[in-house]
């Protein structure tokens, strides 16, 4: 592939990631978003919903 195309793709990817960056709070401090934290929160909320339904 052409180097310019690869560079353009990397720039576009970095721009998309920067726009999609989410923040999470940990002990009151803003920390970078991590997918593992997100998945933990989803699983915990699903457990809570199941407990409320039953």
mmCIF file of the N, C-alpha and C atoms, coordinates in Angstrom:
data_MODEL
# 
_entry.id   MODEL 
# 
loop_
_atom_site.group_PDB 
_atom_site.id 
_atom_site.type_symbol 
_atom_site.label_atom_id 
_atom_site.label_alt_id 
_atom_site.label_comp_id 
_atom_site.label_asym_id 
_atom_site.label_entity_id 
_atom_site.label_seq_id 
_atom_site.pdbx_PDB_ins_code 
_atom_site.Cartn_x 
_atom_site.Cartn_y 
_atom_site.Cartn_z 
_atom_site.occupancy 
_atom_site.B_iso_or_equiv 
_atom_site.pdbx_formal_charge 
_atom_site.auth_seq_id 
_atom_site.auth_comp_id 
_atom_site.auth_asym_id 
_atom_site.auth_atom_id 
_atom_site.pdbx_PDB_model_num 
ATOM 1   N N  . UNK A 1 1  ? 0.831   -1.181  0.000  1.00 0.00 ? 1  UNK A N  1 
ATOM 2   C CA . UNK A 1 1  ? 0.000   0.000   0.000  1.00 0.00 ? 1  UNK A CA 1 
ATOM 3   C C  . UNK A 1 1  ? 0.880   1.250   0.000  1.00 0.00 ? 1  UNK A C  1 
ATOM 4   N N  . UNK A 1 2  ? 0.320   2.295   -0.469 1.00 0.00 ? 2  UNK A N  1 
ATOM 5   C CA . UNK A 1 2  ? 1.014   3.563   -0.497 1.00 0.00 ? 2  UNK A CA 1 
ATOM 6   C C  . UNK A 1 2  ? 1.189   4.083   0.932  1.00 0.00 ? 2  UNK A C  1 
ATOM 7   N N  . UNK A 1 3  ? 2.371   4.649   1.211  1.00 0.00 ? 3  UNK A N  1 
ATOM 8   C CA . UNK A 1 3  ? 2.640   5.162   2.555  1.00 0.00 ? 3  UNK A CA 1 
ATOM 9   C C  . UNK A 1 3  ? 1.679   6.284   2.941  1.00 0.00 ? 3  UNK A C  1 
ATOM 10  N N  . UNK A 1 4  ? 1.320   7.124   1.977  1.00 0.00 ? 4  UNK A N  1 
ATOM 11  C CA . UNK A 1 4  ? 0.409   8.223   2.288  1.00 0.00 ? 4  UNK A CA 1 
ATOM 12  C C  . UNK A 1 4  ? -0.966  7.709   2.701  1.00 0.00 ? 4  UNK A C  1 
ATOM 13  N N  . UNK A 1 5  ? -1.405  6.633   2.079  1.00 0.00 ? 5  UNK A N  1 
ATOM 14  C CA . UNK A 1 5  ? -2.697  6.043   2.438  1.00 0.00 ? 5  UNK A CA 1 
ATOM 15  C C  . UNK A 1 5  ? -2.632  5.493   3.856  1.00 0.00 ? 5  UNK A C  1 
ATOM 16  N N  . UNK A 1 6  ? -1.530  4.816   4.191  1.00 0.00 ? 6  UNK A N  1 
ATOM 17  C CA . UNK A 1 6  ? -1.375  4.269   5.542  1.00 0.00 ? 6  UNK A CA 1 
ATOM 18  C C  . UNK A 1 6  ? -1.340  5.379   6.586  1.00 0.00 ? 6  UNK A C  1 
ATOM 19  N N  . UNK A 1 7  ? -0.621  6.450   6.278  1.00 0.00 ? 7  UNK A N  1 
ATOM 20  C CA . UNK A 1 7  ? -0.544  7.576   7.212  1.00 0.00 ? 7  UNK A CA 1 
ATOM 21  C C  . UNK A 1 7  ? -1.918  8.197   7.394  1.00 0.00 ? 7  UNK A C  1 
ATOM 22  N N  . UNK A 1 8  ? -2.648  8.372   6.297  1.00 0.00 ? 8  UNK A N  1 
ATOM 23  C CA . UNK A 1 8  ? -3.989  8.952   6.378  1.00 0.00 ? 8  UNK A CA 1 
ATOM 24  C C  . UNK A 1 8  ? -4.904  8.074   7.222  1.00 0.00 ? 8  UNK A C  1 
ATOM 25  N N  . UNK A 1 9  ? -4.804  6.737   7.046  1.00 0.00 ? 9  UNK A N  1 
ATOM 26  C CA . UNK A 1 9  ? -5.625  5.820   7.842  1.00 0.00 ? 9  UNK A CA 1 
ATOM 27  C C  . UNK A 1 9  ? -5.287  5.924   9.324  1.00 0.00 ? 9  UNK A C  1 
ATOM 28  N N  . UNK A 1 10 ? -4.000  6.027   9.648  1.00 0.00 ? 10 UNK A N  1 
ATOM 29  C CA . UNK A 1 10 ? -3.590  6.157   11.050 1.00 0.00 ? 10 UNK A CA 1 
ATOM 30  C C  . UNK A 1 10 ? -4.109  7.457   11.657 1.00 0.00 ? 10 UNK A C  1 
ATOM 31  N N  . UNK A 1 11 ? -4.036  8.533   10.886 1.00 0.00 ? 11 UNK A N  1 
ATOM 32  C CA . UNK A 1 11 ? -4.536  9.824   11.375 1.00 0.00 ? 11 UNK A CA 1 
ATOM 33  C C  . UNK A 1 11 ? -6.037  9.754   11.602 1.00 0.00 ? 11 UNK A C  1 
ATOM 34  N N  . UNK A 1 12 ? -6.765  9.162   10.663 1.00 0.00 ? 12 UNK A N  1 
ATOM 35  C CA . UNK A 1 12 ? -8.216  9.039   10.810 1.00 0.00 ? 12 UNK A CA 1 
ATOM 36  C C  . UNK A 1 12 ? -8.578  8.171   11.999 1.00 0.00 ? 12 UNK A C  1 
ATOM 37  N N  . UNK A 1 13 ? -7.832  7.086   12.200 1.00 0.00 ? 13 UNK A N  1 
ATOM 38  C CA . UNK A 1 13 ? -8.088  6.208   13.345 1.00 0.00 ? 13 UNK A CA 1 
ATOM 39  C C  . UNK A 1 13 ? -7.841  6.954   14.649 1.00 0.00 ? 13 UNK A C  1 
ATOM 40  N N  . UNK A 1 14 ? -6.745  7.693   14.720 1.00 0.00 ? 14 UNK A N  1 
ATOM 41  C CA . UNK A 1 14 ? -6.442  8.462   15.927 1.00 0.00 ? 14 UNK A CA 1 
ATOM 42  C C  . UNK A 1 14 ? -7.522  9.511   16.182 1.00 0.00 ? 14 UNK A C  1 
ATOM 43  N N  . UNK A 1 15 ? -8.012  10.137  15.132 1.00 0.00 ? 15 UNK A N  1 
ATOM 44  C CA . UNK A 1 15 ? -9.062  11.151  15.279 1.00 0.00 ? 15 UNK A CA 1 
ATOM 45  C C  . UNK A 1 15 ? -10.357 10.522  15.802 1.00 0.00 ? 15 UNK A C  1 
ATOM 46  N N  . UNK A 1 16 ? -10.716 9.337   15.243 1.00 0.00 ? 16 UNK A N  1 
ATOM 47  C CA . UNK A 1 16 ? -11.931 8.654   15.705 1.00 0.00 ? 16 UNK A CA 1 
ATOM 48  C C  . UNK A 1 16 ? -11.800 8.229   17.159 1.00 0.00 ? 16 UNK A C  1 
ATOM 49  N N  . UNK A 1 17 ? -10.633 7.686   17.528 1.00 0.00 ? 17 UNK A N  1 
ATOM 50  C CA . UNK A 1 17 ? -10.433 7.260   18.911 1.00 0.00 ? 17 UNK A CA 1 
ATOM 51  C C  . UNK A 1 17 ? -10.490 8.446   19.861 1.00 0.00 ? 17 UNK A C  1 
ATOM 52  N N  . UNK A 1 18 ? -9.934  9.569   19.443 1.00 0.00 ? 18 UNK A N  1 
ATOM 53  C CA . UNK A 1 18 ? -9.957  10.751  20.291 1.00 0.00 ? 18 UNK A CA 1 
ATOM 54  C C  . UNK A 1 18 ? -11.385 11.254  20.477 1.00 0.00 ? 18 UNK A C  1 
ATOM 55  N N  . UNK A 1 19 ? -12.175 11.214  19.421 1.00 0.00 ? 19 UNK A N  1 
ATOM 56  C CA . UNK A 1 19 ? -13.559 11.669  19.523 1.00 0.00 ? 19 UNK A CA 1 
ATOM 57  C C  . UNK A 1 19 ? -14.389 10.716  20.368 1.00 0.00 ? 19 UNK A C  1 
ATOM 58  N N  . UNK A 1 20 ? -14.059 9.424   20.315 1.00 0.00 ? 20 UNK A N  1 
ATOM 59  C CA . UNK A 1 20 ? -14.842 8.423   21.025 1.00 0.00 ? 20 UNK A CA 1 
ATOM 60  C C  . UNK A 1 20 ? -14.343 8.185   22.445 1.00 0.00 ? 20 UNK A C  1 
ATOM 61  N N  . UNK A 1 21 ? -13.300 8.901   22.843 1.00 0.00 ? 21 UNK A N  1 
ATOM 62  C CA . UNK A 1 21 ? -12.716 8.671   24.158 1.00 0.00 ? 21 UNK A CA 1 
ATOM 63  C C  . UNK A 1 21 ? -13.745 8.975   25.249 1.00 0.00 ? 21 UNK A C  1 
ATOM 64  N N  . UNK A 1 22 ? -13.920 8.045   26.136 1.00 0.00 ? 22 UNK A N  1 
ATOM 65  C CA . UNK A 1 22 ? -14.848 8.221   27.234 1.00 0.00 ? 22 UNK A CA 1 
ATOM 66  C C  . UNK A 1 22 ? -14.061 8.360   28.523 1.00 0.00 ? 22 UNK A C  1 
ATOM 67  N N  . UNK A 1 23 ? -14.652 9.013   29.484 1.00 0.00 ? 23 UNK A N  1 
ATOM 68  C CA . UNK A 1 23 ? -13.994 9.183   30.767 1.00 0.00 ? 23 UNK A CA 1 
ATOM 69  C C  . UNK A 1 23 ? -14.761 8.438   31.842 1.00 0.00 ? 23 UNK A C  1 
ATOM 70  N N  . UNK A 1 24 ? -14.041 7.902   32.757 1.00 0.00 ? 24 UNK A N  1 
ATOM 71  C CA . UNK A 1 24 ? -14.651 7.224   33.896 1.00 0.00 ? 24 UNK A CA 1 
ATOM 72  C C  . UNK A 1 24 ? -14.095 7.866   35.160 1.00 0.00 ? 24 UNK A C  1 
ATOM 73  N N  . UNK A 1 25 ? -14.858 7.811   36.215 1.00 0.00 ? 25 UNK A N  1 
ATOM 74  C CA . UNK A 1 25 ? -14.361 8.356   37.469 1.00 0.00 ? 25 UNK A CA 1 
ATOM 75  C C  . UNK A 1 25 ? -13.981 7.218   38.396 1.00 0.00 ? 25 UNK A C  1 
ATOM 76  N N  . UNK A 1 26 ? -12.899 7.424   39.089 1.00 0.00 ? 26 UNK A N  1 
ATOM 77  C CA . UNK A 1 26 ? -12.409 6.433   40.034 1.00 0.00 ? 26 UNK A CA 1 
ATOM 78  C C  . UNK A 1 26 ? -11.992 7.196   41.276 1.00 0.00 ? 26 UNK A C  1 
ATOM 79  N N  . UNK A 1 27 ? -12.693 6.957   42.369 1.00 0.00 ? 27 UNK A N  1 
ATOM 80  C CA . UNK A 1 27 ? -12.438 7.662   43.625 1.00 0.00 ? 27 UNK A CA 1 
ATOM 81  C C  . UNK A 1 27 ? -12.506 9.177   43.434 1.00 0.00 ? 27 UNK A C  1 
ATOM 82  N N  . UNK A 1 28 ? -13.436 9.616   42.625 1.00 0.00 ? 28 UNK A N  1 
ATOM 83  C CA . UNK A 1 28 ? -13.633 11.041  42.425 1.00 0.00 ? 28 UNK A CA 1 
ATOM 84  C C  . UNK A 1 28 ? -12.693 11.678  41.418 1.00 0.00 ? 28 UNK A C  1 
ATOM 85  N N  . UNK A 1 29 ? -11.734 10.927  40.894 1.00 0.00 ? 29 UNK A N  1 
ATOM 86  C CA . UNK A 1 29 ? -10.799 11.468  39.916 1.00 0.00 ? 29 UNK A CA 1 
ATOM 87  C C  . UNK A 1 29 ? -11.180 10.971  38.528 1.00 0.00 ? 29 UNK A C  1 
ATOM 88  N N  . UNK A 1 30 ? -10.966 11.804  37.535 1.00 0.00 ? 30 UNK A N  1 
ATOM 89  C CA . UNK A 1 30 ? -11.258 11.410  36.166 1.00 0.00 ? 30 UNK A CA 1 
ATOM 90  C C  . UNK A 1 30 ? -10.071 10.605  35.648 1.00 0.00 ? 30 UNK A C  1 
ATOM 91  N N  . UNK A 1 31 ? -10.348 9.398   35.191 1.00 0.00 ? 31 UNK A N  1 
ATOM 92  C CA . UNK A 1 31 ? -9.295  8.530   34.664 1.00 0.00 ? 31 UNK A CA 1 
ATOM 93  C C  . UNK A 1 31 ? -9.650  8.135   33.242 1.00 0.00 ? 31 UNK A C  1 
ATOM 94  N N  . UNK A 1 32 ? -8.676  7.758   32.440 1.00 0.00 ? 32 UNK A N  1 
ATOM 95  C CA . UNK A 1 32 ? -8.983  7.329   31.074 1.00 0.00 ? 32 UNK A CA 1 
ATOM 96  C C  . UNK A 1 32 ? -9.898  6.114   31.074 1.00 0.00 ? 32 UNK A C  1 
ATOM 97  N N  . UNK A 1 33 ? -10.750 6.059   30.098 1.00 0.00 ? 33 UNK A N  1 
ATOM 98  C CA . UNK A 1 33 ? -11.711 4.972   29.940 1.00 0.00 ? 33 UNK A CA 1 
ATOM 99  C C  . UNK A 1 33 ? -10.982 3.675   29.617 1.00 0.00 ? 33 UNK A C  1 
ATOM 100 N N  . UNK A 1 34 ? -11.384 2.598   30.247 1.00 0.00 ? 34 UNK A N  1 
ATOM 101 C CA . UNK A 1 34 ? -10.825 1.278   29.955 1.00 0.00 ? 34 UNK A CA 1 
ATOM 102 C C  . UNK A 1 34 ? -11.979 0.335   29.669 1.00 0.00 ? 34 UNK A C  1 
ATOM 103 N N  . UNK A 1 35 ? -11.826 -0.511  28.670 1.00 0.00 ? 35 UNK A N  1 
ATOM 104 C CA . UNK A 1 35 ? -12.902 -1.421  28.271 1.00 0.00 ? 35 UNK A CA 1 
ATOM 105 C C  . UNK A 1 35 ? -13.232 -2.393  29.387 1.00 0.00 ? 35 UNK A C  1 
ATOM 106 N N  . UNK A 1 36 ? -12.240 -2.796  30.190 1.00 0.00 ? 36 UNK A N  1 
ATOM 107 C CA . UNK A 1 36 ? -12.509 -3.749  31.262 1.00 0.00 ? 36 UNK A CA 1 
ATOM 108 C C  . UNK A 1 36 ? -13.430 -3.131  32.310 1.00 0.00 ? 36 UNK A C  1 
ATOM 109 N N  . UNK A 1 37 ? -13.239 -1.856  32.611 1.00 0.00 ? 37 UNK A N  1 
ATOM 110 C CA . UNK A 1 37 ? -14.108 -1.163  33.566 1.00 0.00 ? 37 UNK A CA 1 
ATOM 111 C C  . UNK A 1 37 ? -15.520 -1.089  33.005 1.00 0.00 ? 37 UNK A C  1 
ATOM 112 N N  . UNK A 1 38 ? -15.626 -0.790  31.728 1.00 0.00 ? 38 UNK A N  1 
ATOM 113 C CA . UNK A 1 38 ? -16.920 -0.700  31.070 1.00 0.00 ? 38 UNK A CA 1 
ATOM 114 C C  . UNK A 1 38 ? -17.651 -2.035  31.130 1.00 0.00 ? 38 UNK A C  1 
ATOM 115 N N  . UNK A 1 39 ? -16.943 -3.123  30.830 1.00 0.00 ? 39 UNK A N  1 
ATOM 116 C CA . UNK A 1 39 ? -17.565 -4.450  30.848 1.00 0.00 ? 39 UNK A CA 1 
ATOM 117 C C  . UNK A 1 39 ? -17.985 -4.831  32.266 1.00 0.00 ? 39 UNK A C  1 
ATOM 118 N N  . UNK A 1 40 ? -17.188 -4.484  33.270 1.00 0.00 ? 40 UNK A N  1 
ATOM 119 C CA . UNK A 1 40 ? -17.557 -4.760  34.666 1.00 0.00 ? 40 UNK A CA 1 
ATOM 120 C C  . UNK A 1 40 ? -18.849 -4.040  35.025 1.00 0.00 ? 40 UNK A C  1 
ATOM 121 N N  . UNK A 1 41 ? -18.942 -2.779  34.617 1.00 0.00 ? 41 UNK A N  1 
ATOM 122 C CA . UNK A 1 41 ? -20.143 -1.998  34.934 1.00 0.00 ? 41 UNK A CA 1 
ATOM 123 C C  . UNK A 1 41 ? -21.371 -2.559  34.234 1.00 0.00 ? 41 UNK A C  1 
ATOM 124 N N  . UNK A 1 42 ? -21.214 -3.029  33.009 1.00 0.00 ? 42 UNK A N  1 
ATOM 125 C CA . UNK A 1 42 ? -22.342 -3.634  32.294 1.00 0.00 ? 42 UNK A CA 1 
ATOM 126 C C  . UNK A 1 42 ? -22.800 -4.893  33.012 1.00 0.00 ? 42 UNK A C  1 
ATOM 127 N N  . UNK A 1 43 ? -21.850 -5.759  33.380 1.00 0.00 ? 43 UNK A N  1 
ATOM 128 C CA . UNK A 1 43 ? -22.201 -7.007  34.059 1.00 0.00 ? 43 UNK A CA 1 
ATOM 129 C C  . UNK A 1 43 ? -22.867 -6.727  35.401 1.00 0.00 ? 43 UNK A C  1 
ATOM 130 N N  . UNK A 1 44 ? -22.349 -5.741  36.139 1.00 0.00 ? 44 UNK A N  1 
ATOM 131 C CA . UNK A 1 44 ? -22.935 -5.405  37.434 1.00 0.00 ? 44 UNK A CA 1 
ATOM 132 C C  . UNK A 1 44 ? -24.353 -4.877  37.264 1.00 0.00 ? 44 UNK A C  1 
ATOM 133 N N  . UNK A 1 45 ? -24.574 -4.034  36.264 1.00 0.00 ? 45 UNK A N  1 
ATOM 134 C CA . UNK A 1 45 ? -25.923 -3.499  36.058 1.00 0.00 ? 45 UNK A CA 1 
ATOM 135 C C  . UNK A 1 45 ? -26.883 -4.598  35.611 1.00 0.00 ? 45 UNK A C  1 
ATOM 136 N N  . UNK A 1 46 ? -26.400 -5.564  34.825 1.00 0.00 ? 46 UNK A N  1 
ATOM 137 C CA . UNK A 1 46 ? -27.251 -6.682  34.426 1.00 0.00 ? 46 UNK A CA 1 
ATOM 138 C C  . UNK A 1 46 ? -27.627 -7.532  35.635 1.00 0.00 ? 46 UNK A C  1 
ATOM 139 N N  . UNK A 1 47 ? -26.677 -7.751  36.548 1.00 0.00 ? 47 UNK A N  1 
ATOM 140 C CA . UNK A 1 47 ? -26.974 -8.505  37.768 1.00 0.00 ? 47 UNK A CA 1 
ATOM 141 C C  . UNK A 1 47 ? -28.010 -7.770  38.609 1.00 0.00 ? 47 UNK A C  1 
ATOM 142 N N  . UNK A 1 48 ? -27.830 -6.452  38.734 1.00 0.00 ? 48 UNK A N  1 
ATOM 143 C CA . UNK A 1 48 ? -28.771 -5.655  39.517 1.00 0.00 ? 48 UNK A CA 1 
ATOM 144 C C  . UNK A 1 48 ? -30.176 -5.721  38.921 1.00 0.00 ? 48 UNK A C  1 
ATOM 145 N N  . UNK A 1 49 ? -30.274 -5.657  37.599 1.00 0.00 ? 49 UNK A N  1 
ATOM 146 C CA . UNK A 1 49 ? -31.582 -5.731  36.955 1.00 0.00 ? 49 UNK A CA 1 
ATOM 147 C C  . UNK A 1 49 ? -32.233 -7.095  37.169 1.00 0.00 ? 49 UNK A C  1 
ATOM 148 N N  . UNK A 1 50 ? -31.438 -8.152  37.111 1.00 0.00 ? 50 UNK A N  1 
ATOM 149 C CA . UNK A 1 50 ? -31.981 -9.490  37.345 1.00 0.00 ? 50 UNK A CA 1 
ATOM 150 C C  . UNK A 1 50 ? -32.497 -9.622  38.772 1.00 0.00 ? 50 UNK A C  1 
ATOM 151 N N  . UNK A 1 51 ? -31.767 -9.052  39.725 1.00 0.00 ? 51 UNK A N  1 
ATOM 152 C CA . UNK A 1 51 ? -32.202 -9.115  41.122 1.00 0.00 ? 51 UNK A CA 1 
ATOM 153 C C  . UNK A 1 51 ? -33.487 -8.319  41.332 1.00 0.00 ? 51 UNK A C  1 
ATOM 154 N N  . UNK A 1 52 ? -33.621 -7.193  40.653 1.00 0.00 ? 52 UNK A N  1 
ATOM 155 C CA . UNK A 1 52 ? -34.830 -6.388  40.780 1.00 0.00 ? 52 UNK A CA 1 
ATOM 156 C C  . UNK A 1 52 ? -36.029 -7.093  40.158 1.00 0.00 ? 52 UNK A C  1 
ATOM 157 N N  . UNK A 1 53 ? -35.814 -7.810  39.061 1.00 0.00 ? 53 UNK A N  1 
ATOM 158 C CA . UNK A 1 53 ? -36.906 -8.501  38.381 1.00 0.00 ? 53 UNK A CA 1 
ATOM 159 C C  . UNK A 1 53 ? -37.427 -9.683  39.181 1.00 0.00 ? 53 UNK A C  1 
ATOM 160 N N  . UNK A 1 54 ? -36.547 -10.329 39.938 1.00 0.00 ? 54 UNK A N  1 
ATOM 161 C CA . UNK A 1 54 ? -36.986 -11.518 40.675 1.00 0.00 ? 54 UNK A CA 1 
ATOM 162 C C  . UNK A 1 54 ? -37.507 -11.204 42.049 1.00 0.00 ? 54 UNK A C  1 
# 
